[in-house]
Amino acid sequence: MLNQPETLIILALLSVTVLTASLAAWAMHQRTRGNVAFMLLMLSLGWWACAYAQELASSDFATTLLWGRLQHLSSTTAPVFWLLFALSYSGHPAAQNSRLPLLLFIVPLLSQIMLWTNAWHGFFWSSVDFVRVGSFDLLEVTRGPWFWVHLIYSYHLLAGGMLLLLNMSWRAPLPYRKYARFILVATLLPTLGNLLYLAEVPPFGFIDLTPVIFGLSALLLAWASYRSRLFAIVPVARYQSIEAMADALVVLDSEGLIADLNPAGQRLFATNLDSALGRPLNVIAPTLATALAHDEDNQELCVAVAGQTRIYDLHRDQLRNGRGSALGCLVVLRDITQRKATEERLRAQKELFGGLVAVAQAASSAPTLNETLRGILDVVGRLTGTQPGSIFLFAEATTVVQSVLMRNELRPAAARAIIGHVLDDGLAGWSVRQREVAVADEAANDSRWVTLPDQPYAVGSAMSVPIIAGTRVLGVLTLTHEQPYYFQTEHVTLMRAVAGQIALALRNAQMYETQRQLAEQAEAASRAKSTFLAAMSHELRTPLNTIIGYSEMLGEQVVARGVDDLGRPLGQISLAGRQLLDLVNNLLDLSRLEAGQARLHLGPVDIATLAFNLASTARYMAGEQGNSFHLECDDDIGIVVTDLGKLRQIMLHLISNACKFTQGGMITLRVARGTMPCADEACGSHNQCILFTIRDTGIGMDAAQVAAVFTDFTQADGSRTRRYGGVGLGLTLSRQLAQLLGGRITAESEPGSGSNFTLCLPVRPPGEE
């Protein structure tokens, strides 16, 4: 029968069980950082207290030993849960490592194995006896070597957690530092109690009160966490996230009480965190409380700070837990006073640019220069609120070639006299000579202002602005107003910009005239070229066809009559005629391509058939120079949609070129499928194509020759002897024809190693689906 002290001990252990279970349930519903580890820690401690109470209440050795082993499920795991809680609670990066818990539980797992197999090896307990102490039947054990491994490991985990909290306490602001210290004390007490029990210091010699002390520590830990509101609203790693913010930050709980206020907020509302925590917002910051009473989460707030009105951008975010329940709100106040001032300056600049746009439109919309100048003066007058002005344009020096006066009714002679007087003695002439804006604030008292006879308007102030382009003064613009001291700095800025706009308009007009003349000359040259080619088509091709036809007829008659000595000269005549006809045809084709007059005749083309037909012609061409020809092409390479005639023309040019620059070598035509980049480079994709590669073993080219090989009238052999025929149009024409078909031709070569020309032809031409 248990007496009263022993009963109180068991009741205390059971109370700890209930307490820790309640704290676990509370932590589970917090849905905040560290809550899962805290919940598991509470459950582990509750099981420890419950199992120890059962051990004390047992009266036989087997039951007592069983509960003694079961309580060690908590003594081995509680330190792990404690460290995981400390890592998560302090915001340590290691808390994000998903493998860390598995590693930490290795030693506790081994301890459990050692404990439950202890009868075989005695590593955890060297001996176990059953003794009577007061009303309790207790286990008296001699601790084995693995027990000390388990103990040292557990103390290391506890110490690690305490160090994390100590570091967090050191970095926390003063109002939070005391709560972190409570948490530190809450973890230190059970460690000291356990050490006293292991050292058998009275009254801990036989009764292990570590679970009870742990329960009280858990209560203190929960109170400190709740009181500091770190679990509910404020981020744990507070210093790193908001302490150094330039924006004022206020955290309110669900009742509208201040839960946090960063240093910027403290300065803004002239308070400190100790005074503000837990107090209503309308007491600390009534202006902010009034603004938050509205439903708008984004608004502007004016606050008097140090005798000045500052403008703040207010942004409110609702804080909710994982179930969507409201926890409070986060308010951020950003000082936008400087931004507002900048926006005002930008508004003024926008008005300035709007004025320049209006001037530019006036400068480009009128058909004549005089109307353009009048339009500019009208726009400038509306922008500045001035009277109608005047503008003079100069040719050389100050010779006026165009003018618009304030007075339109003057005769030419009178106008010329006024212009000369103004430029010699007036404000406009001074501005031109000094190349600076001139402002007469009091025109009547300014010697630079010339009052004209019978002047129909009053002038209180005036401003003249030179129109300058580079080193030359193109003209001068003058504005007047009846009010003295009317023109301000913004007017001067605007008129300088307007003068630059006028100078740009005049230069653009000159450039437009020059380009118009060049375009007319180019068009005339193009017409002359077209006329020449048309004439050449008729005047050259007809006689050439006649020459070729008669030479071939004579050749046949020479063979029939056996006059062999005339066969070779007639063959040369026919060959020369055909070469000249090819040149004419190439020129005509190139001209059509450049003029955009070439037309495509699309249709399905069997590539294998085309390749074998080309090979028949190529073998004959290669044989004339003592070359051999080889074809590499699959029978089922497929069909493409293209212009057969132009494709054949390209290939014959490339084969002819390879045969021309190769003697006694090898010409190879390889046809295969491949891919080519999309025409739109931003697309990044590739299209299916057919690759025609002509490879020869001829003289080859260096890098400079490869770079110029597709230029009109260019050959790799540019020497005066010119061993090879042709004028250098074949490859140029081939490249342009390839581009017309949506493909491209590339060249690779090295001197003495031959050349590779590759035609990449899309399976379908551009625009075909």
Backbone hydrogen bonds, N-H to C=O, Kabsch-Sander energy under -0.5 kcal/mol:
donor,donor_aa,acceptor,acceptor_aa,energy
7,T,3,N,-2.0
8,L,4,Q,-2.3
9,I,5,P,-1.9
10,I,6,E,-2.1
11,L,7,T,-2.7
12,A,8,L,-2.5
13,L,9,I,-2.2
14,L,10,I,-2.6
15,S,11,L,-2.6
16,V,12,A,-2.1
17,T,13,L,-1.8
18,V,14,L,-2.2
19,L,15,S,-2.8
20,T,16,V,-2.9
21,A,17,T,-2.0
22,S,18,V,-2.1
23,L,19,L,-2.4
24,A,20,T,-2.2
25,A,21,A,-2.1
26,W,22,S,-2.5
27,A,23,L,-2.7
28,M,24,A,-2.1
29,H,25,A,-1.1
29,H,26,W,-0.5
30,Q,27,A,-1.2
31,R,27,A,-0.7
35,N,32,T,-1.9
38,F,34,G,-2.2
39,M,35,N,-2.4
40,L,36,V,-2.4
41,L,37,A,-2.2
42,M,38,F,-2.4
43,L,39,M,-2.4
44,S,40,L,-2.3
45,L,41,L,-2.4
46,G,42,M,-2.7
47,W,43,L,-2.2
48,W,44,S,-2.0
49,A,45,L,-2.5
50,C,46,G,-2.4
51,A,47,W,-2.9
52,Y,48,W,-2.2
53,A,49,A,-2.1
54,Q,50,C,-2.1
55,E,51,A,-2.1
56,L,52,Y,-2.3
57,A,53,A,-1.8
58,S,54,Q,-1.0
58,S,55,E,-0.6
64,T,60,D,-2.2
65,L,61,F,-2.7
66,L,62,A,-2.2
67,W,63,T,-2.4
68,G,64,T,-2.0
69,R,65,L,-2.1
70,L,66,L,-2.5
71,Q,67,W,-2.1
72,H,68,G,-0.6
72,H,69,R,-0.8
73,L,70,L,-1.6
74,S,71,Q,-1.1
75,S,71,Q,-1.5
76,T,72,H,-1.5
77,T,73,L,-0.8
78,A,74,S,-3.3
81,F,77,T,-2.3
82,W,78,A,-2.4
83,L,79,P,-2.2
84,L,80,V,-2.4
85,F,81,F,-2.3
86,A,82,W,-2.4
87,L,83,L,-2.6
88,S,84,L,-2.2
89,Y,85,F,-3.2
90,S,86,A,-2.0
91,G,88,S,-0.8
92,H,87,L,-2.2
95,A,92,H,-1.9
96,Q,93,P,-1.9
97,N,94,A,-1.6
98,S,96,Q,-0.8
100,L,97,N,-0.9
103,L,99,R,-1.8
104,L,100,L,-2.5
105,F,101,P,-1.6
106,I,103,L,-1.3
109,L,105,F,-1.8
110,L,106,I,-2.2
111,S,107,V,-2.5
112,Q,108,P,-2.1
113,I,109,L,-2.0
114,M,110,L,-2.7
115,L,111,S,-2.5
116,W,112,Q,-2.5
117,T,113,I,-1.3
118,N,115,L,-1.2
120,W,117,T,-1.7
121,H,117,T,-0.8
122,G,118,N,-2.6
126,S,142,T,-3.2
127,S,142,T,-1.0
129,D,140,E,-2.8
131,V,129,D,-0.6
131,V,138,L,-2.8
133,V,131,V,-0.6
133,V,136,F,-3.1
136,F,133,V,-2.3
137,D,58,S,-0.5
138,L,131,V,-2.6
138,L,136,F,-0.7
140,E,129,D,-3.1
141,V,139,L,-0.6
142,T,127,S,-2.5
143,R,141,V,-0.6
144,G,124,F,-2.9
146,W,123,F,-2.1
147,F,123,F,-0.9
148,W,144,G,-1.1
149,V,145,P,-1.4
150,H,146,W,-2.8
151,L,147,F,-2.7
152,I,148,W,-2.8
153,Y,149,V,-2.4
154,S,150,H,-2.3
155,Y,151,L,-2.6
156,H,152,I,-2.0
157,L,153,Y,-2.0
158,L,154,S,-2.4
159,A,155,Y,-2.7
160,G,156,H,-2.5
161,G,157,L,-2.2
162,M,158,L,-2.2
163,L,159,A,-2.4
164,L,160,G,-1.9
165,L,161,G,-2.1
166,L,162,M,-2.5
167,N,163,L,-2.5
168,M,164,L,-2.2
169,S,165,L,-2.6
170,W,166,L,-2.1
171,R,167,N,-1.8
172,A,168,M,-1.2
176,Y,173,P,-1.0
177,R,173,P,-1.7
178,K,174,L,-1.0
180,A,176,Y,-2.0
181,R,177,R,-1.8
182,F,178,K,-1.8
183,I,179,Y,-1.9
184,L,180,A,-1.9
185,V,181,R,-2.6
186,A,182,F,-2.4
187,T,183,I,-1.2
188,L,184,L,-1.4
189,L,185,V,-2.0
191,T,187,T,-0.7
192,L,188,L,-2.1
193,G,189,L,-2.5
194,N,190,P,-2.4
195,L,191,T,-2.0
196,L,192,L,-2.2
197,Y,193,G,-1.9
198,L,194,N,-2.5
199,A,195,L,-2.0
200,E,197,Y,-1.3
201,V,196,L,-2.5
204,F,201,V,-2.8
208,D,206,F,-0.6
209,L,207,I,-1.0
213,I,209,L,-2.5
214,F,210,T,-2.7
215,G,211,P,-2.1
216,L,212,V,-2.2
217,S,213,I,-2.4
218,A,214,F,-2.4
219,L,215,G,-2.0
220,L,216,L,-2.2
221,L,217,S,-2.8
222,A,218,A,-2.5
223,W,219,L,-2.3
224,A,220,L,-2.5
225,S,221,L,-2.1
226,Y,222,A,-2.7
227,R,223,W,-3.2
228,S,224,A,-2.0
229,R,226,Y,-0.8
230,L,225,S,-1.0
231,F,225,S,-0.9
233,I,229,R,-2.0
234,V,229,R,-1.6
238,R,236,V,-2.5
241,S,237,A,-1.2
242,I,238,R,-2.6
243,E,238,R,-1.0
243,E,239,Y,-0.7
244,A,239,Y,-0.6
245,M,242,I,-1.3
248,A,333,L,-2.3
250,V,331,V,-2.8
251,V,260,D,-2.4
252,L,250,V,-0.5
252,L,329,C,-2.7
253,D,257,L,-2.5
254,S,327,L,-1.0
256,G,253,D,-2.0
258,I,279,R,-2.4
259,A,251,V,-3.5
260,D,251,V,-1.5
262,N,249,L,-1.8
266,Q,262,N,-2.2
267,R,263,P,-2.3
268,L,264,A,-2.0
269,F,265,G,-2.2
270,A,267,R,-0.6
271,T,266,Q,-2.1
276,A,272,N,-1.7
277,L,273,L,-2.6
278,G,258,I,-3.4
279,R,276,A,-2.1
281,L,256,G,-1.3
283,V,280,P,-1.0
284,I,280,P,-1.2
285,A,281,L,-3.5
289,A,285,A,-2.3
290,T,286,P,-2.3
291,A,287,T,-1.8
292,L,288,L,-2.5
293,A,289,A,-0.9
294,H,291,A,-1.3
299,Q,314,L,-1.9
301,L,312,Y,-3.0
303,V,301,L,-0.5
303,V,310,R,-2.5
305,V,303,V,-0.6
305,V,308,Q,-3.7
308,Q,305,V,-1.9
310,R,303,V,-3.0
310,R,308,Q,-0.7
312,Y,301,L,-3.1
313,D,334,R,-3.1
314,L,299,Q,-3.3
314,L,312,Y,-0.7
315,H,332,V,-2.2
316,R,297,D,-2.3
317,D,330,L,-2.7
319,L,328,G,-2.7
320,R,318,Q,-0.5
321,N,325,S,-2.0
324,G,321,N,-2.0
327,L,319,L,-3.4
328,G,319,L,-1.3
329,C,252,L,-2.1
330,L,317,D,-3.2
331,V,250,V,-3.1
332,V,315,H,-2.8
333,L,248,A,-3.1
334,R,313,D,-2.1
334,R,332,V,-0.5
336,I,311,I,-2.8
336,I,334,R,-0.6
337,T,311,I,-0.6
340,K,336,I,-2.6
341,A,337,T,-1.9
342,T,338,Q,-2.4
343,E,339,R,-2.6
344,E,340,K,-1.9
345,R,341,A,-2.0
346,L,342,T,-2.8
347,R,343,E,-2.2
348,A,344,E,-1.9
349,Q,345,R,-2.4
350,K,346,L,-2.8
351,E,347,R,-2.2
352,L,348,A,-2.0
353,F,349,Q,-3.2
354,G,350,K,-2.8
355,G,351,E,-2.2
356,L,352,L,-2.2
357,V,353,F,-2.6
358,A,354,G,-2.2
359,V,355,G,-2.3
360,A,356,L,-2.9
361,Q,357,V,-2.8
362,A,358,A,-2.3
363,A,359,V,-2.3
364,S,360,A,-1.2
365,S,361,Q,-1.4
366,A,362,A,-0.8
372,T,368,T,-1.9
373,L,369,L,-2.5
374,R,370,N,-2.2
375,G,371,E,-2.4
376,I,372,T,-2.3
377,L,373,L,-2.4
378,D,374,R,-2.2
379,V,375,G,-2.2
380,V,376,I,-2.7
381,G,377,L,-2.4
382,R,378,D,-2.0
383,L,379,V,-2.3
384,T,380,V,-2.3
385,G,381,G,-1.6
386,T,381,G,-1.1
387,Q,480,T,-2.2
390,S,478,T,-2.0
391,I,404,V,-2.2
392,F,476,V,-2.5
393,L,402,Q,-2.9
394,F,474,L,-3.4
395,A,399,T,-2.7
399,T,396,E,-2.3
400,V,398,T,-0.8
401,V,393,L,-2.6
402,Q,393,L,-1.3
404,V,391,I,-2.4
408,N,406,M,-0.6
415,A,411,R,-2.8
416,R,412,P,-2.6
417,A,413,A,-2.0
418,I,414,A,-2.3
419,I,415,A,-2.6
420,G,416,R,-2.4
421,H,417,A,-2.3
422,V,418,I,-2.8
423,L,419,I,-2.5
424,D,420,G,-1.8
425,D,421,H,-2.7
426,G,421,H,-0.6
426,G,422,V,-1.7
429,G,422,V,-1.3
430,W,426,G,-1.9
431,S,427,L,-2.3
432,V,428,A,-2.1
433,R,429,G,-2.4
434,Q,430,W,-2.5
435,R,431,S,-1.2
436,E,431,S,-1.2
438,A,464,S,-2.7
440,A,462,A,-2.9
441,D,439,V,-0.7
443,A,460,G,-2.2
445,N,442,E,-1.3
446,D,442,E,-0.5
446,D,443,A,-1.1
447,S,445,N,-0.6
449,W,446,D,-1.7
450,V,448,R,-0.5
451,T,449,W,-0.6
452,L,450,V,-0.6
455,Q,452,L,-1.2
460,G,458,A,-0.5
460,G,481,H,-2.4
461,S,481,H,-2.4
462,A,440,A,-2.0
463,M,479,L,-2.5
464,S,438,A,-2.8
465,V,477,L,-3.1
467,I,475,G,-3.2
468,I,466,P,-0.7
469,A,472,R,-2.8
472,R,469,A,-1.8
474,L,467,I,-2.8
474,L,472,R,-0.7
475,G,467,I,-1.3
476,V,392,F,-1.9
477,L,465,V,-2.6
478,T,390,S,-2.8
479,L,463,M,-2.9
481,H,461,S,-2.3
485,Y,441,D,-2.3
486,Y,483,Q,-0.7
492,V,488,Q,-1.8
493,T,489,T,-2.6
494,L,490,E,-2.4
495,M,491,H,-2.6
496,R,492,V,-2.2
497,A,493,T,-1.9
498,V,494,L,-2.5
499,A,495,M,-2.7
500,G,496,R,-2.0
501,Q,497,A,-2.2
502,I,498,V,-2.6
503,A,499,A,-2.4
504,L,500,G,-2.3
505,A,501,Q,-2.4
506,L,502,I,-2.6
507,R,503,A,-2.4
508,N,504,L,-2.7
509,A,505,A,-2.2
510,Q,506,L,-2.1
511,M,507,R,-2.8
512,Y,508,N,-3.0
513,E,509,A,-2.2
514,T,510,Q,-2.4
515,Q,511,M,-2.9
516,R,512,Y,-2.5
517,Q,513,E,-2.1
518,L,514,T,-2.4
519,A,515,Q,-2.9
520,E,516,R,-2.2
521,Q,517,Q,-2.3
522,A,518,L,-2.9
523,E,519,A,-2.7
524,A,520,E,-2.3
525,A,521,Q,-2.6
526,S,522,A,-2.7
527,R,523,E,-2.4
528,A,524,A,-2.5
529,K,525,A,-2.7
530,S,526,S,-2.7
531,T,527,R,-2.6
532,F,528,A,-2.6
533,L,529,K,-2.8
534,A,530,S,-2.5
535,A,531,T,-2.4
536,M,532,F,-3.0
537,S,533,L,-2.8
538,H,534,A,-1.6
539,E,535,A,-3.9
540,L,536,M,-2.6
541,R,536,M,-1.1
541,R,537,S,-0.5
542,T,538,H,-0.9
544,L,540,L,-2.3
545,N,541,R,-2.5
546,T,542,T,-1.8
547,I,543,P,-2.8
548,I,544,L,-2.8
549,G,545,N,-2.4
550,Y,546,T,-2.8
551,S,547,I,-2.5
552,E,548,I,-2.0
553,M,549,G,-2.1
554,L,550,Y,-3.0
555,G,551,S,-2.2
556,E,552,E,-1.9
557,Q,553,M,-2.1
558,V,554,L,-2.8
559,V,555,G,-2.0
560,A,556,E,-2.1
561,R,557,Q,-2.2
562,G,558,V,-1.0
563,V,558,V,-2.0
564,D,562,G,-1.4
566,L,563,V,-1.1
567,G,564,D,-1.2
568,R,564,D,-0.6
570,L,566,L,-1.8
571,G,567,G,-2.1
572,Q,568,R,-2.1
573,I,569,P,-2.1
574,S,570,L,-2.3
575,L,571,G,-2.6
576,A,572,Q,-2.9
577,G,573,I,-2.3
578,R,574,S,-2.3
579,Q,575,L,-2.4
580,L,576,A,-2.4
581,L,577,G,-2.4
582,D,578,R,-2.6
583,L,579,Q,-2.1
584,V,580,L,-2.2
585,N,581,L,-2.7
586,N,582,D,-2.7
587,L,583,L,-2.5
588,L,584,V,-2.4
589,D,585,N,-2.7
590,L,586,N,-3.0
591,S,587,L,-2.4
592,R,588,L,-2.2
593,L,589,D,-2.3
594,E,590,L,-2.5
595,A,591,S,-1.9
596,G,593,L,-1.1
597,Q,592,R,-2.8
598,A,592,R,-0.8
602,L,600,L,-0.6
603,G,642,T,-1.6
605,V,640,V,-3.1
607,I,605,V,-0.8
607,I,638,G,-1.8
608,A,638,G,-0.5
610,L,606,D,-2.3
611,A,607,I,-2.7
612,F,608,A,-2.3
613,N,609,T,-2.2
614,L,610,L,-2.6
615,A,611,A,-2.1
616,S,612,F,-1.5
617,T,613,N,-1.5
618,A,614,L,-3.1
619,R,615,A,-2.3
620,Y,616,S,-1.1
621,M,617,T,-2.1
622,A,618,A,-3.1
623,G,619,R,-2.1
624,E,620,Y,-1.1
625,Q,622,A,-1.3
626,G,623,G,-1.5
627,N,622,A,-2.7
628,S,665,G,-2.4
630,H,667,I,-2.5
632,E,669,L,-3.0
634,D,671,V,-0.5
637,I,634,D,-1.0
640,V,605,V,-2.1
641,V,763,V,-2.5
642,T,603,G,-2.2
642,T,640,V,-0.7
644,L,642,T,-0.8
647,L,643,D,-2.4
648,R,644,L,-2.7
649,Q,645,G,-2.2
650,I,646,K,-2.3
651,M,647,L,-2.3
652,L,648,R,-2.5
653,H,649,Q,-1.9
654,L,650,I,-2.3
655,I,651,M,-2.8
656,S,652,L,-2.7
657,N,653,H,-2.3
658,A,654,L,-2.1
659,C,655,I,-2.6
660,K,656,S,-2.3
661,F,657,N,-1.5
662,T,659,C,-1.1
664,G,625,Q,-1.7
667,I,628,S,-2.8
668,T,695,R,-2.9
669,L,630,H,-2.6
670,R,668,T,-0.6
670,R,693,T,-2.6
671,V,632,E,-3.0
672,A,691,L,-1.9
674,G,689,C,-2.6
676,M,687,N,-2.3
678,C,685,S,-2.6
681,E,679,A,-0.9
683,C,680,D,-1.7
684,G,680,D,-0.8
687,N,676,M,-3.2
689,C,674,G,-2.5
690,I,761,L,-3.1
691,L,672,A,-3.5
692,F,690,I,-0.6
692,F,759,L,-2.7
693,T,670,R,-2.8
693,T,691,L,-0.6
694,I,692,F,-0.5
694,I,757,F,-3.1
695,R,668,T,-2.8
695,R,693,T,-0.6
696,D,755,S,-2.2
697,T,666,M,-0.7
699,I,661,F,-1.7
706,V,702,D,-2.2
707,A,703,A,-2.1
708,A,704,A,-1.2
709,V,705,Q,-0.6
709,V,706,V,-0.7
711,T,708,A,-1.8
713,F,728,G,-0.8
714,T,711,T,-1.1
714,T,728,G,-1.1
718,G,716,A,-1.0
733,L,729,L,-2.7
734,S,730,G,-2.3
735,R,731,L,-2.5
736,Q,732,T,-2.0
737,L,733,L,-2.4
738,A,734,S,-2.5
739,Q,735,R,-2.3
740,L,736,Q,-2.0
741,L,737,L,-1.6
742,G,739,Q,-1.3
743,G,738,A,-3.1
744,R,760,C,-1.4
746,T,758,T,-2.1
748,E,756,N,-2.3
750,E,754,G,-1.4
752,G,699,I,-3.6
753,S,750,E,-2.2
754,G,698,G,-0.8
756,N,748,E,-3.1
757,F,694,I,-2.4
758,T,746,T,-2.4
759,L,692,F,-3.0
760,C,744,R,-2.9
760,C,758,T,-0.6
761,L,690,I,-2.8
761,L,759,L,-0.7
763,V,688,Q,-1.7
768,E,765,P,-1.8
